[in-house]
Amino acid sequence: MSLKLTLLGSNSAIPSVNRWTTSQFLSINGCGVLIDCGEGCQIRLKNFGVRFNSINQIYISHLHGDHFFGLVGLISSFHLLGRKIPLTVFCPNGLKQIIDLQLELSLTKLNYELIFIETNPLEVNVVYDCDKYSVTSFPLLHSLPTTGFFFKEKYKQPNIKKNFIIEHNLSIEEIQKLKAGKDYVDENGEIFKNEDVTYNKSIAKSYAYCSDTRFCPEIVPVFQNTDLIYHEATYTSAFQHLAEERLHSTAKEAAIIAKMANAKQLIIGHFSKRYSNSADLLIEAQEVFPNTIVAEDGLVIDC
């Protein structure tokens, strides 16, 4: 089982030469999802070797342009490339109207079905659930209705050694118990440990995406013990007043969230253009949560 994150854009509202606006590609249990879609996202997909047809779903956190201005271009490219399979976009209220109008005025009739599923910025909701992973949206505190997203793989049941099944003439019920992680006890009372008679066990991984938000400790129970968190860190604590005024977070606050969640790793990004480099932001975060890294365009993280 694998969870692999590719950062396509990591800057705040205005792109720079090396940092484009927010978008990420997540490969989760063999499925590909796009998280936010800043300006030029489709170029970044090409830059970093992500195949367009690997994108099954798109998740948009909110309607500030740096998080969705690349969407209509990507949708149009899918059409021009002959996409046939449906595309589902999980998004705030209003995005469907924006995209529909752009397509209507450009006289574009898509080759594929485009499905919009509206997220609720006021509650925690499971917005998608299948046999491979689930996605939970949760409220963030920003100047527009905004949601974060928690992606969690489903536990994959192990295989049972074939010779063990034959030797003990296992019933379907006994096989199901082994697949559920239980030990096997034979008719003589001998115990066979689950790990000794199964293989291909995997651990479900998880990823929490905390887009633009003010410091919001209430969200932590949603992604407690997660493997990886991305959390915006627009400012250092020297500009705490701006973070509060503009409903963003500092690097220290992002680190506090990761520590409270007992996360394994934190990525900070969405830095203000006032910072020529990310050194001060990284230092501030690592003082609270040492296993912090800085988002860079093209960075790939394997969990």
Steps between C-alpha positions, in 0.01 A plus 500: 500500500639843418423866543706735285465878490639723222500874565418683177478851644585629847474881502236732640278726287761626252727250321876549486759366257567190711170467685166479323163525671348215698436160347594147600469152353435211739536135402307300757470123490539503121258788435593856399339817635578868443478730801439864408583623154688828490586691185714295260434172678491301176847628408627390839347156447708471183811646669492239774394197297144454622279344232172686437306175476613399849272766653172343614371777726570866581459659845476881523533656845356847433436762234801726530650504152840361594325174588280452190601729210666206323188286503320604182821463299555150633137404435534629142824307447333180617234565235750569222692185590183294456423411859196272527485402867305727740685757713371588847581835659441541874471873560330793673168640388546728198777320313260307276341828393842648417616202293164451326502865388857477367415186303173647371654825378787314330245270330669197654299179531713250689563145378466374857267545795605772743350446845503761778446395862457793736692492829367636828736756660319484834517129589724195493375271222614186322475621140636186334534138604605196298682174563840668453474827695270753661502879496369715783448875464528725804442872561787747494492861615566736210352808330298280263328167575791254505544131565798281570512139385612184680595208276521156659587171335293194574677211668576231246435150630800265492529185294509162676771252411348245264665197659360601841146514357541152351674340800234619744205480262393849598134595474389831348426629850851409620656668196301817565619507862863469390451779246356714778827455695401227747719203590396145410436235765475142372292217647786401730527849645824587321525871424634622167593870505340706225833647388643151449229379260423819301695730271467831311379679810487878462441796724240758397658844449334840532549862393340820632485807275446823693462775244474872581388535861536683823641293789222251565570233768141370478583318176768278654276204603409447133855395410648382831810279452520573127817417309532832319356851535526791261416822684524852371760719671467837331692696766753472778389597849650846446193566286246339733280808464477449124421132542211589730378787282514302171393165646822314429741303721857543615764230468490450876123451496525244221755311709273511806222340293735221388618441857143492634405250229796275583586506128808330365601781263400859420533695175467878519425716197298791357765753607451875473689669218684705766731200560784461249574157649329267745780465757337702778165326453663158517701583811191631676298188420778255589537655846152361574481202264847379390382277215392795285598554138442789263272466197689539174356467151584152372559352845379140526424338837447125536328372812 
